[in-house]
């Protein structure tokens, strides 16, 4: 799972590759945990999913 961040003053932009996105969707669908918890476990913002 690969992610990259671009930091500018006051702005944080995160881009993820397609494999990371697909795996994340799969994890959310298979998990019994809330979506926000899965996001936190992956190190991405809760509202990113």
N, C-alpha and C positions, 0 to 999 in steps of 0.2 A: 504494500500500500504506500503510495507515494503522494506527498502533498508538498506544495511550495507556497511560500509566503512572500509578499512584496510589502515592505514597510515604507510608508511615507509619513511625514509628520501628521499625526491625528487620524490616519487612515490605515486600516489593515485589510488587505485584499488577499483572499486565499483561493487558490485554484487547485483542483484535484483532477486526477486522470480518470478515465472511463472505468478502469478496473476497480479503483477505489470506490467509485460511485456504485457500481454494480454489487460489489461485495457488501457495501453499507446497506443497500436496499435489501439484500438477502438476509443480513443479520437482523435488521428491524423486523422483517417478516417472520423469522424463525424464533425470535426472542420472546420470552415472557416478561421481559423488563420494559418499562416505559421508553418511548422513543427518546426522550430527553436523557435518560440514563445511558442508553446506547451511544448517543452523541458524546456525552461526557467521557465514557470509556474509550472512545476513539480519539479524544482530544480535539473535538470540533465543537463549536458553539451549539448550545441546545436548540436554538432556532434555525440551525442550518439544514435540518432535515424536514 
